[in-house]
Amino acid sequence: GEEEGGEGGGQPPRAPSLECAAFVGGVPHARDAERLRRAPCHIVCGTPGRLRALLEGSSTGGAPGGGARLCVDFVQLLVLDEADRLLEGGFDADLAAVLRALPRRLQTASFSATYPPALRERLRRLLRPGAQEVLLCEDGLRLPAVRHFYLDAGDAVAGTAAGAAAGGRKAAALLRVLRSVAFHQALVFLNQPVSALALAEELSEAGFPAQCVAAAHGPRLRAQAMRAARDFRVRVLVATDLLARGVDLSRTNLVVNLDLPGGPHAGETLVHRLGRTGRFGARGVAVSVVGGAAELARLRELLRMAEREG
């Protein structure tokens, strides 16, 4: 007899389905345990701390010893996304515990938009001997699909009242950008969650539906804002650096820096912000709003820092 799916006219065999699951901090442990009991996972995405807890069977709820464990006996591939942050220091113990639990025969792929020498050295120490290093664009950091401009909102003056006035000038400059640049969706970066929330309300009142995404607002409110953006119910997301990495919003073709990033990796953070547009073959525009000559000099220094770090 003829086999099903052959010339006898039967249906072709169905491709097996892949079960994917995400395990991250901020979600109740009991929910993760229930997900593990319900069905096997072929692809797991997670944060180091939560993955370690599931591998060790700790804090998963229920009676002692009754928590579900994540089985990794047959794992063949480990992906370290945003490797520069994972290996910065805060995740060392969790990441090392996850690596110890994985099979010895394992392919590891590490991804980062910036690959400073210190990161390469830490990866060499962390991964097993014989790991092959493949680098793309070794000649420096480039965002060829992003056109980056700056807009001067005027010199800032010291003092609380003057600082508020400078913030008002920058908000007015942002509105000029939104009214003059054709865009599908925009992502606006500030450094302070309180300022981001106030700006989102101001933009909505001005006719640009906006929501705020910041770590201080909790996972439920952040998830609501991201769903609204993906459903195109908002035109503008106002965010802190929480959205500078690892987030893809396919309609975002305009990024505005209302505040320049700070901290020891400010140049690197700036590049990650700019890289939220011009993704996957699309082109994008980025505008950094500066408050006078001093901030413009700071912007140029951040771009030089990014070249060195990349």
Wavefront OBJ file of the C-alpha trace (Angstrom):
o trace
v 0.000 0.000 0.000
v 0.984 3.627 -0.479
v 2.176 5.635 2.503
v 0.104 8.546 3.776
v 1.204 11.761 2.124
v 2.483 9.967 -1.016
v 0.940 9.805 -4.451
v -2.248 8.319 -3.015
v -3.432 11.855 -2.226
v -3.039 11.771 1.543
v -2.137 14.845 3.563
v 1.593 15.589 3.978
v 2.947 14.926 7.465
v 2.648 17.872 9.835
v 5.805 19.468 11.114
v 6.253 18.975 14.834
v 5.334 22.015 16.895
v 7.879 23.761 19.071
v 6.957 24.639 22.637
v 8.531 27.897 23.807
v 8.417 29.448 27.263
v 9.759 32.532 29.005
v 10.922 32.509 32.644
v 11.805 35.928 34.038
v 11.966 37.732 37.329
v 8.834 39.495 38.534
v 6.554 36.594 37.547
v 5.227 34.371 40.379
v 7.359 31.242 40.814
v 4.237 29.105 41.065
v 3.247 30.119 37.532
v 6.625 28.971 36.221
v 6.303 25.661 38.042
v 2.848 25.095 36.551
v 4.168 25.858 33.069
v 6.934 23.269 33.462
v 4.481 20.606 34.648
v 2.014 21.281 31.837
v 4.212 20.590 28.784
v 7.856 20.173 27.771
v 9.804 23.197 26.560
v 11.909 22.991 23.427
v 13.052 26.621 23.584
v 13.441 28.467 26.876
v 14.090 32.203 27.198
v 14.921 33.525 30.620
v 16.887 35.719 32.955
v 19.868 34.128 34.764
v 18.424 34.338 38.281
v 15.080 32.773 37.420
v 16.682 30.027 35.306
v 19.022 29.163 38.156
v 16.098 28.922 40.585
v 14.242 26.580 38.219
v 17.327 24.445 37.625
v 17.842 24.080 41.372
v 14.135 23.559 42.026
v 14.086 26.372 44.586
v 11.376 28.958 45.242
v 8.945 27.307 42.833
v 6.077 27.143 45.279
v 4.221 24.228 46.812
v 5.473 21.834 49.424
v 9.224 21.405 49.981
v 10.670 19.250 47.229
v 7.494 19.572 45.160
v 8.655 22.416 42.937
v 9.043 21.709 39.230
v 12.566 21.645 37.848
v 13.769 22.737 34.450
v 15.293 19.722 32.670
v 18.352 20.627 30.581
v 19.748 17.156 29.914
v 19.246 17.501 26.162
v 20.088 21.162 25.658
v 22.304 21.657 22.599
v 22.470 25.445 22.243
v 22.947 28.284 24.727
v 22.458 31.877 23.559
v 23.795 34.783 25.608
v 21.952 37.865 24.383
v 23.181 41.306 25.448
v 26.320 39.524 26.598
v 28.047 42.717 27.689
v 25.399 43.283 30.376
v 25.144 39.632 31.384
v 28.893 39.546 32.025
v 29.138 42.949 33.667
v 29.194 41.499 37.183
v 25.708 41.363 38.628
v 24.777 38.074 36.955
v 28.078 36.215 37.394
v 27.003 33.712 40.058
v 23.646 32.924 38.426
v 25.148 32.554 34.975
v 27.947 30.307 36.245
v 25.372 28.075 37.981
v 23.356 27.774 34.770
v 26.468 26.875 32.778
v 27.481 24.199 35.294
v 24.068 22.561 34.940
v 24.199 22.318 31.142
v 25.608 19.331 29.215
v 29.287 19.426 28.351
v 28.569 19.030 24.623
v 27.053 22.420 23.991
v 27.168 25.159 21.382
v 27.248 28.654 22.853
v 26.469 31.792 20.873
v 27.128 35.197 22.420
v 25.581 38.369 20.989
v 26.222 42.013 21.775
v 26.097 45.241 19.798
v 29.357 46.269 21.466
v 32.276 43.923 22.048
v 34.972 45.677 24.084
v 38.203 43.722 24.785
v 37.207 43.136 28.412
v 34.057 41.316 27.290
v 36.009 39.072 24.934
v 38.406 38.148 27.722
v 35.607 37.301 30.151
v 33.947 35.131 27.527
v 37.202 33.250 26.940
v 37.431 32.495 30.658
v 33.775 31.563 30.985
v 33.316 29.281 27.978
v 34.835 25.873 27.561
v 38.279 25.468 25.928
v 38.321 25.524 22.149
v 35.478 28.017 21.732
v 35.593 29.734 18.344
v 35.304 33.500 18.173
v 33.455 34.980 15.199
v 33.178 38.771 15.060
v 31.168 40.807 12.577
v 32.096 44.396 11.648
v 35.441 44.373 13.443
v 36.350 47.671 11.808
v 34.193 49.615 14.238
v 30.662 50.299 15.348
v 28.236 51.240 12.581
v 24.501 51.916 12.294
v 24.293 52.420 8.520
v 20.476 52.408 8.383
v 20.088 55.209 10.969
v 20.454 58.905 10.164
v 21.383 60.715 13.378
v 20.713 64.446 13.838
v 20.892 66.842 16.754
v 18.558 69.705 17.650
v 19.735 72.507 19.935
v 17.013 73.576 22.387
v 19.119 76.364 23.881
v 21.655 76.729 26.671
v 20.744 75.350 30.105
v 21.217 77.613 33.130
v 22.001 76.397 36.645
v 19.207 76.333 39.200
v 15.973 74.421 39.783
v 13.669 76.879 37.993
v 16.109 77.178 35.113
v 16.327 73.399 34.905
v 12.556 73.159 34.624
v 12.621 75.800 31.901
v 15.274 73.816 30.034
v 13.057 70.729 30.268
v 10.188 72.757 28.854
v 12.345 73.917 25.933
v 13.308 70.336 25.192
v 9.679 69.189 25.331
v 8.770 71.970 22.881
v 11.627 70.882 20.624
v 10.327 67.308 20.761
v 6.881 68.451 19.638
v 8.487 70.290 16.707
v 10.220 67.062 15.717
v 7.042 64.992 15.974
v 5.104 67.542 13.903
v 7.719 67.877 11.174
v 9.073 64.319 10.750
v 6.937 61.634 9.114
v 6.994 58.594 11.398
v 4.974 55.491 12.194
v 5.954 55.224 15.858
v 8.522 57.040 17.947
v 10.568 56.056 20.980
v 11.636 58.919 23.271
v 14.344 58.386 25.892
v 14.662 60.241 29.191
v 16.716 59.394 32.256
v 14.110 59.891 35.019
v 10.857 57.858 35.285
v 8.917 60.794 36.785
v 9.866 63.037 33.869
v 8.993 60.256 31.415
v 5.497 59.847 32.871
v 4.816 63.597 32.798
v 6.060 63.840 29.213
v 3.825 60.963 28.060
v 0.804 62.802 29.465
v 1.881 66.064 27.794
v 2.332 64.363 24.409
v -1.082 62.689 24.640
v -2.712 66.037 25.352
v -0.892 67.496 22.333
v -2.399 64.882 20.004
v 0.306 62.209 20.037
v -1.067 59.205 21.992
v 1.782 58.186 24.284
v 2.548 55.847 27.144
v 5.483 55.545 29.520
v 7.673 52.478 30.067
v 10.038 52.521 33.052
v 11.274 49.950 35.545
v 9.683 51.900 38.408
v 6.188 51.328 36.985
v 6.138 47.574 37.523
v 5.807 44.657 35.073
v 2.004 44.846 34.647
v 1.942 48.496 33.557
v 4.989 47.975 31.340
v 3.329 45.007 29.636
v 0.177 47.061 29.023
v 2.191 49.855 27.431
v 4.104 47.433 25.197
v 0.872 45.772 24.054
v -0.601 49.168 23.249
v 2.477 50.003 21.166
v 2.435 46.709 19.286
v -1.303 47.101 18.622
v -0.580 50.614 17.292
v -2.837 52.205 19.908
v -0.031 54.606 20.831
v 2.225 56.590 18.523
v 4.944 57.384 21.058
v 6.599 55.359 23.818
v 8.436 57.451 26.391
v 11.021 55.312 28.146
v 14.069 55.125 30.320
v 16.970 52.903 29.272
v 14.850 49.871 30.117
v 13.883 49.876 26.416
v 17.346 50.642 25.066
v 18.129 46.940 24.663
v 16.513 43.736 23.550
v 13.200 45.246 22.436
v 11.954 45.194 18.880
v 9.060 47.430 17.882
v 8.715 46.924 14.137
v 6.958 50.247 13.458
v 9.481 52.399 15.323
v 11.290 54.533 12.760
v 12.040 57.563 14.937
v 14.130 57.680 18.121
v 14.546 60.886 20.129
v 17.051 61.369 22.954
v 15.600 64.062 25.162
v 18.255 63.309 27.797
v 21.727 62.033 26.984
v 22.605 58.800 28.784
v 24.914 58.825 31.769
v 26.961 56.269 33.675
v 30.170 54.405 32.886
v 28.801 52.896 29.647
v 27.041 55.993 28.342
v 28.502 55.769 24.844
v 27.457 52.165 24.529
v 23.961 52.995 25.843
v 23.594 55.762 23.274
v 24.283 53.288 20.471
v 21.721 50.850 21.853
v 19.153 53.651 21.982
v 19.848 54.666 18.381
v 19.662 51.028 17.346
v 15.978 50.793 18.299
v 15.283 52.103 14.796
v 16.749 51.172 11.417
v 16.307 47.461 12.146
v 15.989 44.430 9.875
v 16.594 46.271 6.618
v 14.395 49.267 7.434
v 15.678 52.828 7.674
v 15.223 55.107 10.637
v 15.876 58.579 11.977
v 17.339 59.481 15.364
v 17.372 62.968 16.897
v 19.298 63.969 19.997
v 17.943 67.130 21.606
v 20.756 69.020 23.327
v 20.671 72.017 25.638
v 23.385 74.236 24.258
v 27.084 73.925 23.425
v 28.053 71.927 26.524
v 25.544 69.163 25.821
v 26.485 69.093 22.148
v 30.108 68.548 23.162
v 28.923 65.780 25.481
v 27.016 64.136 22.616
v 30.091 64.162 20.418
v 32.163 62.662 23.236
v 29.596 59.878 23.718
v 29.822 59.013 20.029
v 33.633 58.852 20.311
v 33.276 56.642 23.397
v 30.965 54.346 21.470
v 33.536 53.949 18.713
v 36.186 53.004 21.271
v 33.902 50.579 23.141
v 32.679 48.952 19.931
l 1 2 3 4 5 6 7 8 9 10 11 12 13 14 15 16 17 18 19 20 21 22 23 24 25 26 27 28 29 30 31 32 33 34 35 36 37 38 39 40 41 42 43 44 45 46 47 48 49 50 51 52 53 54 55 56 57 58 59 60 61 62 63 64 65 66 67 68 69 70 71 72 73 74 75 76 77 78 79 80 81 82 83 84 85 86 87 88 89 90 91 92 93 94 95 96 97 98 99 100 101 102 103 104 105 106 107 108 109 110 111 112 113 114 115 116 117 118 119 120 121 122 123 124 125 126 127 128 129 130 131 132 133 134 135 136 137 138 139 140 141 142 143 144 145 146 147 148 149 150 151 152 153 154 155 156 157 158 159 160 161 162 163 164 165 166 167 168 169 170 171 172 173 174 175 176 177 178 179 180 181 182 183 184 185 186 187 188 189 190 191 192 193 194 195 196 197 198 199 200 201 202 203 204 205 206 207 208 209 210 211 212 213 214 215 216 217 218 219 220 221 222 223 224 225 226 227 228 229 230 231 232 233 234 235 236 237 238 239 240 241 242 243 244 245 246 247 248 249 250 251 252 253 254 255 256 257 258 259 260 261 262 263 264 265 266 267 268 269 270 271 272 273 274 275 276 277 278 279 280 281 282 283 284 285 286 287 288 289 290 291 292 293 294 295 296 297 298 299 300 301 302 303 304 305 306 307 308 309 310
